[in-house]
Amino acid sequence: MLQWPAASLKDYDAIIEIENVLIEHLSQEHELDGHDAGSGQMNIFVHSNNPKKAFNEVKAILGSRDFWVDARVAYRRITKSEYTVLWPPNATEFRVD
């Protein structure tokens, strides 16, 4: 899951743009599963059997863009509720409201 702070309609437009870029460039091995916004955050959901590989692809696609600074990335097994944080490097906590 990719996550950013959200505060305005402008932010919602940005998440649509990010999602479109990922749809265009992410390998077929990983599947975008939509987005949501609320509680001050925006999320893009990616299904993958290899979340670390998906993260590396996403970082290569988005890592040079300004909004990457505020990004948070984590994954969890579909049957679990605990997230493993991949980005930022020293973060240990991740939540979805």
C-alpha positions in Angstrom: 0.0 0.0 0.0 1.2 3.5 -0.9 0.1 6.3 1.4 0.3 10.1 1.4 -1.2 12.9 3.6 -4.3 14.4 2.0 -5.9 17.7 2.6 -7.7 18.9 -0.6 -9.3 18.1 -3.9 -5.9 19.0 -5.5 -4.4 16.1 -3.5 -7.2 13.8 -4.8 -6.3 14.8 -8.4 -2.7 14.0 -7.6 -3.5 10.5 -6.4 -5.4 9.8 -9.7 -2.3 11.0 -11.6 0.0 8.8 -9.5 -2.3 5.8 -10.0 -2.4 6.3 -13.8 1.4 6.5 -14.0 1.6 3.2 -12.0 -0.9 1.5 -14.2 1.1 2.5 -17.2 4.6 1.5 -15.9 4.2 -1.2 -13.2 4.9 -4.7 -14.5 2.0 -7.2 -14.9 3.3 -9.2 -12.0 1.7 -6.6 -9.7 -1.9 -5.4 -9.8 -3.2 -2.0 -8.9 -6.4 -2.4 -6.9 -7.7 1.1 -6.7 -7.4 4.0 -4.2 -9.2 5.7 -1.4 -9.0 9.0 0.5 -10.2 9.9 3.9 -9.1 10.7 7.5 -6.3 12.9 6.2 -4.7 10.3 4.0 -4.7 8.9 0.5 -4.0 5.3 -0.3 -3.2 3.3 -3.4 -3.5 -0.4 -3.1 -1.2 -2.8 -5.0 -1.6 -6.6 -4.9 1.6 -8.6 -5.3 3.0 -11.9 -4.4 6.4 -10.2 -4.1 5.8 -6.9 -2.2 9.5 -5.9 -2.0 9.9 -6.3 -5.8 6.7 -4.2 -6.2 8.1 -1.6 -3.9 11.4 -1.4 -5.9 9.4 -1.0 -9.1 7.2 1.7 -7.6 10.2 3.5 -6.2 11.9 3.4 -9.6 8.8 4.9 -11.2 7.9 7.5 -8.6 11.1 8.1 -6.6 12.3 11.2 -8.4 9.0 13.0 -8.0 8.5 15.7 -5.3 5.6 13.9 -3.6 7.8 10.8 -2.9 9.2 12.7 0.1 5.9 12.3 1.9 5.2 8.8 0.8 4.8 5.9 3.2 4.8 2.3 1.9 3.9 -0.9 3.7 2.5 -4.3 3.0 0.5 -7.0 4.7 -0.7 -10.5 3.9 -4.4 -10.4 2.9 -5.2 -12.6 5.9 -3.3 -10.5 8.4 -3.9 -7.0 9.9 -0.3 -6.1 10.7 1.7 -4.0 8.2 5.4 -4.3 7.5 6.8 -0.8 6.6 9.1 -0.5 3.6 9.3 3.3 3.3 10.5 5.5 4.8 13.6 3.4 5.8 13.4 3.9 9.6 9.7 3.9 10.1 8.1 1.2 12.2 4.5 2.2 12.4 1.9 2.2 9.6 -1.9 2.7 10.0 -4.9 2.9 7.8 -7.9 4.8 9.0 
